[in-house]
Amino acid sequence: MSHVRNRLTTIACATLFGLGVILPSATPASAVGCIGSGCTGKDPQLNCSGAPFDTLESRTGPGVGPSLYTVQLRYSPTCQAFWARGIREDCASLQTPWVHIAEEQQKSILLDGERTWVTSRVQRSQVHDCQGGTGWTRMNPDENDRHRACLATNFSDMPPSSPPFDGWLCTAWRY
């Protein structure tokens, strides 16, 4: 029976090839779980891990004692989405602060005849592990707007402020 199935498969493939039918091949994009606005609020590790990404900017600031905190703004051209990644190298003190990260998306609007930027989405997260622990926000889509990544510490599980992120360490805006 398998001999007949193999022969039928060979005939079908030869027929399709003869008709000029090209079957799609598997690409890295086929492993991507979302694209653009479909990525809003999704975890980049689960939905965009098979796609290449760029770290657009990285900022490092002082932590507790000699430790450092780093925030990165990341972008995947395949997923067409941004997210923030935070890295902490602390936990040397008895009171270890919470490390909050955020990815802010702003849209350009016309207000009273003038162009201005307004926050449209903010994805937040925390970096829990210390000594090189990483954390990341959920994604915001690339919609011809601007994005930045920010990091702040606080001795509470509540972020110290909301946008415009007074006192936060932030990357430059990326368009």
N, C-alpha and C positions, 0 to 999 in steps of 0.2 A: 504494500500500500504506500509506503514512504517513497518507493521508486516512482510511482505514478504521481505523487504530490510534488516531488522534485522536478519531474519532467514538466508538469503543468506550470510550476513556478518559472522554470527556464523559458518556456514558450511565452508566458505572460510578460516577462521582463524583456524578451526579445521583441515582442510586439510593441510594447510601450516605447522602447528605444527606437524602433523603426518608425514610429509615429512622431518622434521628436519630443516625447514627454520626458521632462527632467524632474526627477523626484528631489525635494528639498533635502539638504544635508543638515545634520545637527550643527548648530553654532553656539558659541557661548551665550548669545542673546536668548536662545531658547531655554536656558536655565534661569533666566531672570523672572522674578515673580511679579514685577510691576513696571510700568513706564509712566513717566510724567505725573499727571494728577492722580493716577491710580496708585501712586506711591505715598500719597499724603497720609501721614500718621502710621506708616508701616516701618517695621524694624529692618534696617539695612542688612543686618547679619542674616536674616531669614529670606529676604526678598531681593537682595542685590549682591549677594556674596560671590556669585559666579561671574560678575561683571567687573571690568577694570574701573578704578576710581582714581581721582587725583586729590592729593592734599593741597588745597589752594593756598592755605596759609597756616602757620603754626605760631602761637604766642606762648611764651613761658614766663611765669611770674613766681615770686617767692611764696613758699609754704610755711609750715611750722618749723622753726629752727633752720637747719641747712637744707631742708627739702624743697622741692619745686613742684609746681603744677603747670600743666601744659594743656592748651585748648587748640583744636584743629578744626578748620572748616574743610569738609570733604565734599566732593562732587563726583557723580557717576554719569558720564555722557551716555552710556547705554540705558541706564534707568532714568536719566534726565531728572535727577533729584539731588538735593543737598542734605547734609546732616552734620552735627557737631560731634567731636570725639574728645573726651577728656582723659588725661593721664595724671595720676597722683603718685608721689614718692614720699609719703609722710608716714604717719603712725608712730613717730618717735616719742610723742608726748602722751601724757595720761589723758588729756582732753584733745581728742582728734576731731577737727571740724568736719562738717559735712561738705562735700564738694559738689556743687550744683553746676550743670552745664545747660546751655540753651542754644537753639538755632532759631534765629529770627528772620522772618520773611516780610519784606515791605513792598507795597505796590505804589506806583506813581499815580496820583489822581489830580484832577483839576479842581481847585477849591477857590471860589471867589475870583476866578480868572487867572489864578496862579497855580503852577505845578508844584506839588508837595508830596512827600512820602508819608505813608501811614502803615502801621503794623497790621498785617493781615493774618499771620499765623506765627505762633511760637511753640516749638516742641521742646520739652524740658525732660531732664533725667538727672541722675546722680551717679557719681563714681563711688562705689562702695568699698572695693578692695584697695588696700594700701600697698606700698612698696612696689610700684609699677602697675598697679591696677588700672584698668581702662573701663570706660563707660561711653555710651553713645546715645544720642537722641534718636527719635523716630525721624522719618524723612519729611521734607517739604519739597514740592515740585518746582522745577525750573519753568517759570511762566513769564519770562521777560521782565523780571523784577530784580530786587537786590537781596542779598543774604549775608549774614555774619554769624560767627560762633562766639559764645561768651562763656566765661567760667567765674564763679564766685565761691567763697567759703563762708560758712556760718556755723555757729555751734547749735544749730537747730536743723530739723529736717525740712523747714520751710525756707525757700529762697529769700535772700535779704531784700530784694526789691523786684519790681516788675519792669518791663520796658519803660524808659529807655536804658535800663541797666546801669543806674548810677552805682559806681564802685565795683563794677564787674570788669574783668580782663577780657577784651573783645578783639577779634580780628577786624581788619578793615572790611568795608562793604565790598562785595563782589557782585558784578552784574552778569 
